[in-house]
Amino acid sequence: MKPGTKLKSAVCETEVMVIKGSDAVVHCGGQPMSESPERTPDALDAAFSEGTKVGKRYVDDGGAVELLCVKAGKGSLSMAGNPLRIKDSKPLPSSD
């Protein structure tokens, strides 16, 4: 996955843009994401159905992958069976 690549879910409306990538395969709703997937909405895995939020960045535990959600959906993001988490925002410096 190269930065700037848009990936779409095969099981819901989720779309993400790769900010930082690796050779790992990203899944949404338990199914692999790709640039032009065949839609199979009935294949949504209940274990990965927490949903995605537009405008949020999702990262893996090692920090090798960072994705920006550009279209929300019902499936949740994962890699190798491990869920991706929402990246914490950095606090702004105080302006005393």
C-alpha positions as CSV (number, residue, x, y, z in Angstrom):
1,M,0.0,0.0,0.0
2,K,1.4,3.3,-1.0
3,P,0.4,6.6,0.6
4,G,-2.5,8.3,-1.2
5,T,-4.1,5.0,-2.2
6,K,-7.8,4.8,-1.6
7,L,-9.1,1.4,-0.4
8,K,-12.8,0.4,-0.4
9,S,-14.6,-2.2,1.7
10,A,-16.3,-5.1,0.0
11,V,-19.0,-5.5,2.8
12,C,-20.0,-1.9,3.6
13,E,-19.6,1.8,2.5
14,T,-16.2,2.3,4.3
15,E,-13.5,4.0,2.3
16,V,-10.0,4.9,3.6
17,M,-7.0,6.7,2.3
18,V,-3.5,5.3,3.1
19,I,-1.5,7.9,5.0
20,K,1.3,5.5,6.0
21,G,1.5,2.0,4.5
22,S,3.2,-1.4,4.5
23,D,2.8,-4.6,2.6
24,A,0.1,-5.8,5.0
25,V,-3.5,-6.4,3.9
26,V,-6.2,-4.3,5.6
27,H,-9.6,-5.8,6.2
28,C,-12.9,-4.2,6.8
29,G,-15.8,-6.2,8.3
30,G,-13.6,-9.3,8.1
31,Q,-13.0,-9.0,4.3
32,P,-9.9,-7.6,2.5
33,M,-10.1,-4.1,1.2
34,S,-9.0,-3.1,-2.3
35,E,-9.1,-0.3,-4.8
36,S,-12.1,-1.8,-6.6
37,P,-13.7,-4.6,-4.6
38,E,-16.7,-6.7,-5.6
39,R,-19.5,-5.7,-3.2
40,T,-20.8,-8.6,-1.0
41,P,-22.7,-6.8,1.8
42,D,-24.0,-10.1,3.3
43,A,-20.4,-11.2,4.2
44,L,-20.0,-8.7,7.1
45,D,-18.3,-10.5,10.0
46,A,-20.1,-9.8,13.3
47,A,-16.8,-9.7,15.1
48,F,-15.7,-6.8,13.0
49,S,-18.9,-4.7,12.8
50,E,-18.2,-1.8,15.2
51,G,-18.1,0.6,12.3
52,T,-15.7,3.4,11.2
53,K,-15.9,7.1,11.7
54,V,-15.3,9.6,9.0
55,G,-12.3,11.9,9.6
56,K,-10.6,9.6,12.1
57,R,-7.2,8.1,11.6
58,Y,-6.8,4.4,12.3
59,V,-3.4,2.8,13.2
60,D,-2.0,-0.6,14.1
61,D,-0.3,-1.3,17.4
62,G,3.2,-1.1,15.8
63,G,2.5,2.2,14.0
64,A,3.4,0.7,10.5
65,V,0.0,1.6,9.0
66,E,-2.1,4.7,9.3
67,L,-5.4,5.1,7.5
68,L,-7.7,8.1,7.2
69,C,-11.4,7.2,7.0
70,V,-13.0,9.3,4.2
71,K,-16.4,7.5,4.2
72,A,-17.9,5.8,7.2
73,G,-19.4,2.3,7.2
74,K,-20.6,-0.6,9.4
75,G,-17.4,-2.7,9.2
76,S,-14.4,-2.1,11.5
77,L,-10.8,-2.1,10.3
78,S,-8.3,-4.8,11.1
79,M,-5.0,-6.3,10.0
80,A,-4.1,-10.0,10.4
81,G,-7.1,-10.4,12.7
82,N,-6.0,-7.5,15.0
83,P,-8.4,-4.5,15.1
84,L,-7.0,-1.1,14.2
85,R,-7.5,1.6,16.8
86,I,-8.3,5.3,16.4
87,K,-5.2,7.4,16.6
88,D,-5.1,9.7,19.6
89,S,-4.8,13.4,18.9
90,K,-1.9,15.4,20.1
91,P,-2.6,18.0,22.7
92,L,-2.1,21.6,21.6
93,P,0.6,23.5,23.5
94,S,-0.6,25.9,26.1
95,S,-0.7,29.6,25.2
96,D,0.0,31.1,28.7
